[in-house]
Amino acid sequence: MAGRSVVDAGAPLRDKVAEAQPSPASVIAAEIKGLVARGERDQARERFGALVALLQRRALRVAFQYLRNPDDADEAVQDAFVKVFVHIEQYREDLSFDVWFTRILVNASLDRLKARNRQQRFIAQASDDDERPVEQVPAAEASTERRLLARERWEQVTRAVANLPDRQRLVFTLSQVDQRTPAEIAAATGMSAATVRVHLFRALRKLRGALGEQA
Amino acid sequence: MNRRDEPDPTLADALDAYRAAAWAEVDAHFDERALEAQRQRILQKLAQAGQPARVLAFPGSASPLRPAAGISRRWISAAAAAGLLVGLVTGQLLHVMPGDAWVHRVAPRAAQSVSAGRMTLIPAVATTDADNALLDAIDVAVTTRGASDLRAFDDMTFAYEPR
């Protein structure tokens, strides 16, 4: 993973994810861009707090899937938000802010991962999560059998996801954890929509195979 | 996702469980307080990003350095000039009078003052033939018998020196 950029930051947003109805994040981002353009940076920063509050949980979920470490995920998300604000004037209102932000977030996560690897620190493997308490698997009213089954599935899928190639893992994470459409993933990663679909198809096929083997 | 990407029910269940657990895991790490703290850190970074670099005072004293008062500065200047003048005059005098003449003039005077004060001071500057003879005798003693006696200690000391 480290040493190879999965996301082409310089690639244009090929698949324009034009929003029929701009998302709340896109609306706030456009507002902030206007404030910065008028030199009202204090108000822009204030408004940016609302944007952070809107997106930070989702951002942490994506970053954590990459980094498997809460501190690193925290730093990556902070870096991403700071970059967004610094470059807010480059934001195009005709495109989805969420997709633009996802691209910046993924790159920030990859940067953090590379820095961590350079420091030769151990990357927590997904298998380390074997100690995950069953209670964290959300099945509040489920029976013990169902909870155990959910945990078993979690472990199987986690192992299989960890073994996916980088691009497949990226596409899978954005698709399944961040619930992005292939078009949004394509825009966020710089891949074509067809490439995203191929990666997603292969990832799901491998996961299906892994689950079948262990069943 | 098109039909080709559509997972089968078993896989779909597993993926749902995976997503839900992944979200729960992150939520367990980042509660509302952690999210608020993160927001504050981001806003602090943004506030600092717009400010020019701060220059630290050196030396790090609480009060800034003040220029010296006018009188003190004048005294310091005068003392420096006087010291320079005295040094130049002294240097010229030493140059005009050769070294031996200077020694022969100073040494008897020192001897007189010592005898007058009944003190046994050895004139530091004057070196007579008797002194030279004494120094030669010491030198010979050190380089012959004494040196051989000390050499054993030297060798032993070297042997115990830390590496």
Interface residues (C-beta under 8 A of the other chain):
Chain A: R41 R45 F48 G49 V52 A53 Q56 R57 L60 R61 F64 Q65 P70 A73 D74 V77 Q78 F81 V82 F85 V86 D129 R132 Q136 V137 P138 A150 R153 W154 Q156 V157 T158 V161 S175 Q176 V177 Q179 T181 P182 R197 L200 F201 L204 L207 R208 L211 A215
Chain B: M1 N2 R4 D5 P7 D8 T10 L11 D13 A14 L15 A17 Y18 R19 A20 A21 A22 W23 A24 E25 V26 D27 A28 H29 F30 A34 L35 Q38 R39 R41 I42 L43 K45 L46 A47 A49 G50
